[in-house]
């Protein structure tokens, strides 16, 4: 976490996927990362924007509260989710690591 209620989310983006999907784990340079496959190509930031919107939708938050912190030109990115509720943290964990138990 970055601030009291700001969640830092490590993401591995797979651009140009045949279908968009959020879920799975990739152990990348920022630690355990959530895998986000997007239809958009890795051109002019389109895949990054598609990943930002997909992350917001998957976490049930408005896209405006999700921002890119690092990795604009990389598949490995860090996004910030402002005002993240505890339920969002739990949902992120389930999406990345699967159901507990």
MIDOSE-1310 file (N, C-alpha, C; in nm, 2 decimals, decimal comma, always signed):
residues 101
xxxx	+0,08/-0,12/+0,00/+0,00/+0,00/+0,00/+0,09/+0,12/+0,00; +0,04/+0,23/-0,07/+0,12/+0,35/-0,08/+0,08/+0,45/+0,03; -0,04/+0,47/+0,05/-0,09/+0,56/+0,16/-0,19/+0,49/+0,24; -0,26/+0,56/+0,33/-0,36/+0,49/+0,42/-0,46/+0,41/+0,34
xxxx	-0,51/+0,47/+0,23/-0,62/+0,40/+0,16/-0,59/+0,39/+0,01; -0,46/+0,41/-0,03/-0,42/+0,39/-0,17/-0,35/+0,26/-0,18; -0,41/+0,18/-0,27/-0,36/+0,04/-0,30/-0,26/+0,05/-0,42; -0,14/-0,01/-0,41/-0,05/-0,03/-0,52/-0,07/-0,17/-0,58
xxxx	-0,10/-0,17/-0,71/-0,13/-0,30/-0,77/-0,02/-0,33/-0,88; +0,06/-0,43/-0,87/+0,15/-0,48/-0,97/+0,07/-0,55/-1,08; +0,09/-0,52/-1,20/+0,02/-0,58/-1,31/+0,11/-0,63/-1,42; +0,08/-0,74/-1,48/+0,15/-0,79/-1,60/+0,05/-0,78/-1,71
xxxx	+0,08/-0,69/-1,81/-0,02/-0,67/-1,92/+0,02/-0,76/-2,04; -0,08/-0,83/-2,10/-0,06/-0,91/-2,22/-0,14/-0,84/-2,33; -0,08/-0,75/-2,41/-0,15/-0,68/-2,51/-0,18/-0,77/-2,63; -0,28/-0,73/-2,71/-0,31/-0,81/-2,84/-0,37/-0,94/-2,81
xxxx	-0,43/-0,96/-2,70/-0,49/-1,09/-2,67/-0,62/-1,11/-2,75; -0,66/-1,24/-2,77/-0,78/-1,26/-2,85/-0,90/-1,23/-2,77; -0,89/-1,24/-2,64/-1,00/-1,19/-2,55/-0,95/-1,13/-2,43; -1,02/-1,02/-2,38/-0,97/-0,95/-2,26/-1,00/-1,04/-2,14
xxxx	-0,91/-1,04/-2,04/-0,93/-1,12/-1,92/-0,85/-1,07/-1,81; -0,90/-1,07/-1,69/-0,83/-1,02/-1,57/-0,83/-1,14/-1,47; -0,71/-1,19/-1,44/-0,69/-1,29/-1,34/-0,57/-1,37/-1,37; -0,51/-1,42/-1,26/-0,39/-1,50/-1,27/-0,27/-1,43/-1,21
xxxx	-0,17/-1,50/-1,19/-0,05/-1,44/-1,12/+0,08/-1,45/-1,21; +0,16/-1,35/-1,20/+0,29/-1,35/-1,27/+0,39/-1,29/-1,17; +0,49/-1,37/-1,14/+0,59/-1,32/-1,05/+0,69/-1,23/-1,13; +0,68/-1,10/-1,12/+0,76/-1,01/-1,20/+0,85/-0,93/-1,12
xxxx	+0,90/-0,82/-1,18/+1,00/-0,74/-1,11/+0,94/-0,66/-0,99; +0,81/-0,64/-0,99/+0,74/-0,57/-0,88/+0,68/-0,66/-0,78; +0,71/-0,79/-0,79/+0,66/-0,89/-0,70/+0,54/-0,96/-0,77; +0,46/-1,03/-0,69/+0,34/-1,10/-0,75/+0,25/-1,00/-0,82
xxxx	+0,22/-1,02/-0,95/+0,15/-0,93/-1,03/+0,02/-1,00/-1,08; -0,09/-0,91/-1,09/-0,21/-0,96/-1,15/-0,20/-0,95/-1,30; -0,24/-1,06/-1,37/-0,23/-1,07/-1,51/-0,36/-1,01/-1,57; -0,33/-0,92/-1,67/-0,45/-0,85/-1,74/-0,42/-0,87/-1,89
xxxx	-0,50/-0,95/-1,96/-0,49/-0,96/-2,10/-0,59/-0,86/-2,17; -0,54/-0,79/-2,27/-0,63/-0,69/-2,33/-0,62/-0,70/-2,48; -0,73/-0,66/-2,55/-0,73/-0,67/-2,70/-0,64/-0,57/-2,76; -0,63/-0,45/-2,69/-0,55/-0,34/-2,75/-0,41/-0,38/-2,78
xxxx	-0,35/-0,32/-2,89/-0,21/-0,34/-2,91/-0,12/-0,26/-2,82; +0,00/-0,29/-2,81/+0,10/-0,21/-2,73/+0,15/-0,10/-2,82; +0,06/-0,01/-2,86/+0,10/+0,11/-2,94/+0,04/+0,23/-2,88; +0,11/+0,34/-2,86/+0,07/+0,47/-2,82/-0,01/+0,46/-2,69
xxxx	+0,03/+0,37/-2,60/-0,03/+0,36/-2,47/-0,17/+0,30/-2,46; -0,21/+0,24/-2,58/-0,35/+0,19/-2,58/-0,36/+0,07/-2,49; -0,26/-0,02/-2,49/-0,27/-0,14/-2,40/-0,27/-0,10/-2,25; -0,19/+0,01/-2,22/-0,19/+0,06/-2,08/-0,33/+0,11/-2,04
xxxx	-0,39/+0,19/-2,13/-0,52/+0,25/-2,10/-0,63/+0,14/-2,09; -0,62/+0,04/-2,18/-0,71/-0,08/-2,17/-0,69/-0,15/-2,04; -0,57/-0,17/-2,00/-0,54/-0,24/-1,87/-0,59/-0,16/-1,75; -0,58/-0,03/-1,75/-0,62/+0,05/-1,64/-0,78/+0,04/-1,63
xxxx	-0,85/+0,05/-1,74/-0,99/+0,04/-1,74/-1,04/-0,11/-1,70; -0,97/-0,21/-1,75/-1,00/-0,35/-1,71/-0,98/-0,37/-1,56; -0,87/-0,31/-1,51/-0,84/-0,33/-1,36/-0,95/-0,26/-1,28; -0,99/-0,14/-1,32/-1,10/-0,07/-1,25/-1,23/-0,15/-1,26
xxxx	-1,26/-0,20/-1,37/-1,39/-0,28/-1,38/-1,38/-0,41/-1,30; -1,27/-0,48/-1,30/-1,25/-0,60/-1,23/-1,26/-0,58/-1,07; -1,21/-0,46/-1,03/-1,21/-0,43/-0,89/-1,34/-0,36/-0,85; -1,43/-0,32/-0,94/-1,55/-0,26/-0,91/-1,54/-0,11/-0,87
xxxx	-1,44/-0,05/-0,92/-1,42/+0,10/-0,89/-1,42/+0,18/-1,02; -1,44/+0,31/-1,00/-1,44/+0,40/-1,12/-1,30/+0,41/-1,18; -1,30/+0,41/-1,31/-1,16/+0,42/-1,38/-1,09/+0,55/-1,33; -1,16/+0,65/-1,29/-1,09/+0,78/-1,24/-1,00/+0,76/-1,12
xxxx	-1,03/+0,65/-1,04/-0,95/+0,63/-0,92/-0,83/+0,54/-0,94; -0,81/+0,49/-1,06/-0,70/+0,41/-1,10/-0,60/+0,49/-1,19; -0,48/+0,49/-1,14/-0,38/+0,57/-1,22/-0,25/+0,49/-1,23; -0,18/+0,51/-1,34/-0,05/+0,45/-1,36/+0,06/+0,51/-1,28
xxxx	+0,13/+0,44/-1,21/+0,24/+0,49/-1,13/+0,38/+0,46/-1,19; +0,40/+0,35/-1,26/+0,52/+0,31/-1,32/+0,50/+0,21/-1,43; +0,59/+0,21/-1,53/+0,59/+0,11/-1,63/+0,51/+0,15/-1,76; +0,51/+0,27/-1,80/+0,43/+0,32/-1,92/+0,47/+0,24/-2,04
xxxx	+0,60/+0,21/-2,05/+0,65/+0,14/-2,18/+0,69/+0,00/-2,15; +0,64/-0,06/-2,04/+0,67/-0,20/-2,01/+0,54/-0,28/-1,99; +0,56/-0,41/-2,00/+0,44/-0,50/-1,97/+0,42/-0,51/-1,82; +0,52/-0,48/-1,75/+0,51/-0,48/-1,60/+0,49/-0,34/-1,55
xxxx	+0,37/-0,32/-1,49/+0,33/-0,19/-1,45/+0,29/-0,19/-1,30; +0,29/-0,07/-1,25/+0,23/-0,04/-1,12/+0,12/+0,06/-1,13; +0,00/+0,02/-1,08/-0,12/+0,11/-1,08/-0,15/+0,14/-0,94; -0,20/+0,26/-0,92/-0,25/+0,31/-0,79/-0,40/+0,31/-0,79
xxxx	-0,46/+0,26/-0,69/-0,61/+0,26/-0,67/-0,64/+0,35/-0,55; -0,69/+0,47/-0,57/-0,72/+0,56/-0,46/-0,84/+0,52/-0,39; -0,84/+0,55/-0,26/-0,96/+0,52/-0,17/-1,01/+0,38/-0,18; -0,91/+0,28/-0,18/-0,94/+0,14/-0,19/-1,00/+0,09/-0,06
xxxx	-1,12/+0,03/-0,07/-1,19/-0,03/+0,05/-1,12/-0,17/+0,07; -1,13/-0,22/+0,20/-1,08/-0,35/+0,23/-1,13/-0,46/+0,13; -1,26/-0,45/+0,09/-1,31/-0,54/+0,00/-1,24/-0,55/-0,14; -1,19/-0,43/-0,18/-1,11/-0,42/-0,30/-0,98/-0,50/-0,29
xxxx	-0,92/-0,49/-0,17/-0,79/-0,56/-0,14/-0,82/-0,71/-0,15; -0,92/-0,75/-0,09/-0,96/-0,90/-0,09/-0,99/-0,95/-0,23; -1,06/-0,87/-0,31/-1,09/-0,90/-0,44/-0,97/-0,91/-0,53; -0,88/-0,82/-0,51/-0,75/-0,82/-0,58/-0,67/-0,95/-0,55
xxxx	-0,67/-0,99/-0,43/-0,60/-1,11/-0,38/-0,67/-1,24/-0,45; -0,80/-1,24/-0,46/-0,87/-1,35/-0,52/-0,84/-1,36/-0,67; -0,84/-1,24/-0,73/-0,81/-1,24/-0,88/-0,67/-1,28/-0,91; -0,58/-1,24/-0,83/-0,44/-1,27/-0,85/-0,40/-1,41/-0,81
xxxx	-0,45/-1,45/-0,69/-0,40/-1,58/-0,63/-0,50/-1,69/-0,63; -0,62/-1,66/-0,67/-0,73/-1,76/-0,67/-0,80/-1,76/-0,53; -0,90/-1,84/-0,52/-0,98/-1,84/-0,40/-0,90/-1,90/-0,28; -0,92/-1,84/-0,16/-0,85/-1,89/-0,04/-0,90/-2,02/-0,01
x	-0,81/-2,10/+0,05/-0,85/-2,23/+0,10/-0,79/-2,34/+0,03
